[in-house]
Amino acid sequence: MGDLILVPIVNIPGYLSRSRYLPDRRDLNRLFPGSPKGSLGGRIAYTFSDEVMKHGTHAIDMHTGAIRRPNLPQIRYTEGDETGFGMAKAFAPPVVMSSALRESSLRATYFEKKIPSIIYEAGEAHRLNAASVRFGFRGVISVMRHLGMLPPSKKPQKRHIKTIVAPTSFWVRAPQGGIFSPSTNLGQATIANKEIGVVADPFGRKEFEILSPSDGIIIGILREATVDEGDALFHIATSQNPEKEEAQIQKSEDHLEHAEEEFPGDIN
């Protein structure tokens, strides 16, 4: 048993201005735990820490990808947080991986307070993606069952989604500025030295191949044609069997797309 505390929007000024940033161009997720006498962002962070965070025993922080940078549904947890890792596996997204803490982030503050937490990243800013919403909703319900907040499902459970636990992830960046054209997509497999895209000059006369440094699964991609040298183009989760895992991801997406029950009404 237990109570679910939901905060649909934490950064209200950013939401109203359609931006992740506050009016002073600060990132709220770099201002925790905040201060009652600080900047606007610091005060928002403090209010959340004081009125919400202290009442919780576990936390799920939910994000989209950035503008024109969609993410495959994924969970990130903190290395050494075994309870958080258990929550991540219970959430059952396509990909789970550990990631380093960022100073003054919400997750770092939870970790300092010894509150297990995970981050759900999926989709793209300013866009609704039904599969990402379904993964998120069902993941939260699954974590609540895992923690004993909800009874086990009354329906026979057939595990359609097999989670990939990626040991590491990395970004592939543009070797030069120009016109970017990817040749792969979210959830697809790549192998070391495989071409995953090109960057060409504006006349299309000189192309630079972008090669995957290692085997893995594409979990993030840039959806913008014009790039500068050093821009992040692909986010890849490392994998020892990427083709098999690509098939698992596709099966998971197909299952959610054709699921009979609607969300968020039926959680039996």
N, C-alpha and C positions, 0 to 999 in steps of 0.2 A: 504494500500500500504506500501511499504518499501523495503529495500534491505536485501538480505541474504548474510551474510559473512560466508564462509565455510573455515575451516582449517582442511584438511583431516588428517594430522599428526602433532602434536605439538612436541612430543619428538622424533625428527629425529635420534639422536644418539642411543636412545633405540630401535627404530624401526629397524635400520640397524644392531644392534647387537642381535636382537630377544629377547629383555629384556625390562621390564618396568623400569629398573634402568639405570641411566647415567653411563658413564665410571668410575666415582668416587664412584659408588654404592649408590648414593643418589636418592631419589624418587622425580621426578619433581613436583609431586602433593603435596609436602610438602615444596615448595620453593617460593610460590607466596606471594606477588606481584613481588618479585625478586629485583635485583639490577644491574645497568649497570656496576658496578665494582666488582661484586661478582664472585662466581664460575661459571662454564659453565652452570649448571642448573639454577643458579640465573639469569644469563644473558638471557637465553632462556625465563624464566618466565617473566623477565622485558620486553623483546621485545614483548611478547604476550600481556602483560598488557598495554603497551604503544601504540602499533600499532594496536591491535585488540579490546581488551576489552573496551577501552574508546569510541569506535565508535558504540557500541551496546547498545540497550535498554532492550533486553531480551537474555537469553542464554540457550543452551542445550549442556551439556557436555556428550559425548558418550564414553562408556567403554565396554570392554569385561570383563568376569570373569578372574580369574588368571589361570595359567597353571594347568591343571587337576582339576580345580574347576569351572565347568560351572554354569552359573546362568540362571534361568528362566527369560525371559524378564520382566523388572521391572523399575519403575521410583521412584527416591528418591527426596524429596523436603525438604526445610527447614521449620521447625515449625514456624508459624507466618508470613510466606511469602504467603499471600493469592493469589497474582497474580501467583506465582510459582505453587501453588496448582491447580489453574485453568488451567495452562498449563499442569500440570501432568494429570489431568482428560481428557483434550482435546487430549493428546497423546494416551490415551486409551490402555495402556499395560495390560497384565493380572493382574499385582499387582502394587499398588501405596502405598508408605509408607513414613513417615517422618523419617529423620535420623539426628543425631547431627552433627554439623559442626566440621570439623577437622582443627585445627590451621594451617595456611599457605597453605591451600588447595585452588584450583581454586574456588570452590563453596563458601568457607568462604570469599574470596576476593570479589567475586561478591556481596555477602550479605553486606559486609562492604561498598561497593560502591552503595548500594541500587539498584542493577540490579537484577530483578527476574531471577532465574535460576533453572534448574532441571538437574538431572543426569539420563541417560539411561544406565542400566547395562543389558547385555545379552550375552549368549554364553560363549565361552571359548577362552583364548588366543591361538594364532597359528592355530585356526581352523575356517573355514567358516561354518556358519550355516544359511541356507536359510531363515528359519522362523524368526530368530533374525534380519536378514537384512530387511526382509519385515516389521516386526513390527517397526523397526527403521525408515525406509523410510516413511511409511505411517503415523507414529506418527509425524514426522517433518512436513509433509504436513498438517496434521490435526491441529497442533499448529499454523502454519502460517495462516490457515483459521480462527482459533479462535482469532488470533490477528488482523485480517483484512488485512493481507498482501496478501492473495489470495482471490478471490471471492468464494462464496459457490459452492459446487460441482453441476454440471449440471445433474448428474445422481441421480436417486432416492436413498436416503440413508436409508439402512436397517441396524440397529446396530447389527452386529453379535458378537461384542466383548463387554462384560460387565466387567468393571474394578472392581477389589476387592481392597478396601481401608483398608489396614491392620493397626490396632492400634499400634502394636509393632512387633519386630522380635527378634530372639535370635539364638545363636549358640549352637549346641550340640557337646561336645568334647569327645575324646576317653578316656575311663576310665583306659586304660592301653595300652602299646605298643603291637603290634602283627600284625596279618593279618586281614584286614578290609573287611567285606562283607555286603554291604547294601541290604536291602530287600524292598526298596521303591525307587522312582525315582522323578525327577523334575516334579513339577506340581501336584503331587499326595497328597491326603489328609492323615493326620495322626490324631490320637486322643490320649489324655493323657494316658500314661502307655502302649501304643502299642509298640511292638518291631519294630524298624525300621532298625536294623542291628545288627551284632555281631562283636566282636573282639576276635580272637582266638590266642592261642600260635602257634608257627611254626609247632607243631606236630598235631594240631587240637584236642588236648585232653581236653583243658580247654577253654571254651567259656564264654565271658562276654556279656550279652544282653545289647543292647543300647535301652533305652526306651524314647519315646517322653515325655517331661515334660508337654506338654499341647496340646490342639487341634490346628491344623494349616495346612499350605500348605508348601511343600518342595520347596524352592526357590533357594537353592544352595546345592551342594553335592560334596564330594570329590571323584575323580575318580582314586585313588591310593590305591593299596592293602596293602602296608606296612605303618604302622602308628606308631607314638610315643605317649606316654601318653600326653594328653592335646591337641592333634591335633584337629583342627576344622573339623568335619565330615559332619554335616548338618546345613544349614541355614533355619530356619523355620519362616514363617510369621504367626502370631496368627490369629485365625479365630473362629467365633462362629458357623459356618455351613460349615465345611471343605469339606464334601462330595458333597454338592451342588456346592461349588466353584470349586472343582476339575472338575466337569462336565462342568462348564462354561469355564474353561481354555482349556479343551479338544476341546470344540466347537470352541473356538477362533483359536486354532492351526489348526483344520481341515478346517476352513474357509479360512485361509491364504494359506494352502497347495493346496487347490483346486480353489483358486481365478483365474478368467479368465484373467485379465489384467496382463501384465508384468510390472516390475519396471525397471528403473525409468522413462519410457517415458510418460505414460498416467497419468495425475493428474487431469483430468476432474471429 
